[in-house]
């Protein structure tokens, strides 16, 4: 049923680089819900960077953006490779927070486009009026919600039986 066997994997897409808390708070909150209530696994890019990069890369790569562009690119290529490879080969669906901070980045735009192209469902939460959003980005989504409560209610209904199935398959 799932790409990884008995447990769905959700990818948490949204701003990191320009978000005030690097996008960690919303990801931690929805992760608890997905893991505890639905029994789903989570790919949280905020946590994965530290596993993909060396300690030195993790500490310094953002400063290399201004003073060592070739080194910066090598590090960012590692992040892109891990994120896109995971998205295409392991992820069952994406949860995306589309806010004012994501507009200043590029990764989320690319992730949603790849998800659309590979028919991976994208469940987006945004308060930005649809008339102000990119048509391309809207076209990459499966469902759009105005808040996380609506998303959680949808996911409870959509994946109602998956927790029991994943627990029984262990």
C-alpha positions as CSV (number, residue, x, y, z in Angstrom):
1,X,0.0,0.0,0.0
2,X,2.8,2.4,0.9
3,X,6.2,2.9,-0.9
4,X,8.0,1.8,2.3
5,X,5.9,-1.2,3.2
6,X,3.5,-0.9,6.1
7,X,3.8,2.8,7.1
8,X,3.0,5.9,5.1
9,X,5.8,8.6,4.8
10,X,4.9,12.2,4.8
11,X,7.3,14.9,3.6
12,X,7.0,18.3,5.3
13,X,7.6,21.0,2.7
14,X,7.8,24.7,3.4
15,X,10.1,27.6,4.1
16,X,13.3,26.9,6.1
17,X,15.9,29.4,5.0
18,X,13.8,32.6,5.4
19,X,11.3,31.4,8.1
20,X,11.9,32.9,11.6
21,X,12.3,29.6,13.3
22,X,13.6,27.7,10.2
23,X,10.1,26.2,9.9
24,X,10.7,24.0,12.9
25,X,7.6,24.7,15.1
26,X,4.9,23.8,12.6
27,X,6.8,20.7,11.5
28,X,7.2,19.5,15.1
29,X,3.5,20.0,15.8
30,X,2.2,18.2,12.7
31,X,4.8,15.5,13.1
32,X,3.4,14.6,16.5
33,X,-0.1,14.3,15.0
34,X,1.0,12.2,12.1
35,X,3.1,9.8,14.2
36,X,0.8,9.4,17.2
37,X,-2.6,9.7,15.7
38,X,-2.1,8.2,12.2
39,X,1.0,6.1,12.8
40,X,2.7,7.7,9.8
41,X,6.4,8.3,9.5
42,X,7.7,11.8,8.7
43,X,10.5,13.3,6.7
44,X,11.3,16.6,8.3
45,X,13.9,18.5,6.3
46,X,14.7,20.6,9.4
47,X,16.0,17.5,11.2
48,X,17.5,15.8,8.1
49,X,20.1,18.5,7.3
50,X,22.1,17.6,10.4
51,X,22.2,13.9,9.2
52,X,23.2,14.7,5.6
53,X,25.9,17.3,6.3
54,X,29.1,17.1,8.3
55,X,29.3,19.1,11.5
56,X,31.4,21.7,9.8
57,X,29.0,22.0,6.8
58,X,26.0,22.2,9.1
59,X,27.5,25.0,11.2
60,X,28.9,27.1,8.3
61,X,27.2,26.5,5.0
62,X,25.0,29.5,5.2
63,X,27.9,31.8,5.7
64,X,29.7,30.2,2.7
65,X,26.9,31.5,0.5
66,X,28.5,35.0,0.8
67,X,32.2,34.0,0.9
68,X,32.8,30.6,-0.7
69,X,30.1,30.0,-3.4
70,X,31.6,26.7,-4.8
71,X,31.8,25.2,-1.3
72,X,28.2,26.4,-0.6
73,X,26.9,24.9,-3.8
74,X,28.5,21.5,-3.0
75,X,26.8,21.5,0.4
76,X,23.4,22.6,-1.0
77,X,23.7,20.0,-3.7
78,X,23.9,17.3,-1.0
79,X,20.7,18.7,0.6
80,X,18.9,18.9,-2.7
81,X,20.0,15.3,-3.7
82,X,18.7,13.9,-0.4
83,X,15.4,15.8,-0.4
84,X,14.5,15.1,-4.0
85,X,15.6,11.5,-3.9
86,X,13.5,10.9,-0.7
87,X,10.6,12.7,-2.2
88,X,10.6,10.7,-5.4
89,X,11.4,7.3,-4.1
90,X,10.0,7.1,-0.5
91,X,7.3,9.7,0.1
92,X,3.6,8.9,0.0
93,X,2.3,12.4,0.3
94,X,3.4,15.9,1.1
95,X,2.2,18.4,3.6
96,X,3.1,21.9,2.7
97,X,2.9,25.2,4.6
98,X,2.7,27.9,2.0
99,X,3.3,31.2,3.8
100,X,5.0,34.6,3.2
101,X,8.4,33.1,3.9
102,X,8.2,30.4,1.3
103,X,7.9,33.1,-1.4
104,X,11.6,34.0,-0.8
105,X,12.9,30.5,-1.3
106,X,13.0,28.0,-4.1
107,X,13.1,24.5,-2.7
108,X,9.4,24.2,-1.9
109,X,8.5,25.4,-5.4
110,X,10.7,22.7,-6.9
111,X,9.4,20.0,-4.5
112,X,5.8,20.7,-5.3
113,X,6.5,20.7,-9.0
114,X,8.3,17.3,-8.7
115,X,5.5,15.9,-6.6
116,X,2.9,17.0,-9.2
117,X,5.0,15.4,-12.0
118,X,5.3,12.1,-10.1
119,X,1.7,12.1,-8.9
120,X,2.5,12.5,-5.2
121,X,-0.4,14.1,-3.4
122,X,0.2,17.6,-2.0
123,X,-1.9,18.8,0.9
124,X,-1.3,22.5,1.4
125,X,-2.1,24.8,4.3
126,X,-2.1,28.5,3.4
127,X,-3.8,31.7,4.6
128,X,-2.7,33.5,1.4
129,X,-5.8,34.2,-0.7
130,X,-5.8,31.9,-3.8
131,X,-6.2,34.9,-6.1
132,X,-2.7,36.1,-4.9
133,X,-1.0,32.7,-5.3
134,X,0.9,31.4,-8.2
135,X,-1.4,29.4,-10.6
136,X,1.5,26.9,-11.1
137,X,1.7,26.2,-7.4
138,X,-2.0,25.8,-7.0
139,X,-1.9,23.4,-9.9
140,X,0.6,21.3,-8.1
141,X,-1.7,20.7,-5.1
142,X,-4.2,18.0,-4.4
143,X,-6.1,19.8,-1.6
144,X,-5.7,23.3,0.0
145,X,-6.7,24.1,3.6
146,X,-6.9,27.4,5.4
147,X,-5.5,26.0,8.7
148,X,-3.9,23.0,10.3
149,X,-7.2,22.0,12.0
150,X,-8.9,21.5,8.6
151,X,-5.9,19.5,7.4
152,X,-5.9,17.3,10.5
153,X,-9.6,16.6,10.1
154,X,-9.1,15.7,6.5
155,X,-6.2,13.4,7.2
156,X,-8.1,11.6,10.0
157,X,-10.8,10.8,7.5
158,X,-8.5,10.1,4.6
159,X,-6.2,7.8,6.5
160,X,-8.7,6.5,9.1
161,X,-7.7,2.8,8.8
162,X,-4.0,3.2,8.2
163,X,-2.9,3.2,11.8
164,X,-4.6,0.0,12.5
165,X,-3.1,-1.5,9.4
166,X,0.4,-0.4,10.1
167,X,0.3,-1.6,13.7
168,X,-1.1,-5.0,12.7
169,X,1.6,-5.4,10.1
170,X,4.6,-4.9,12.4
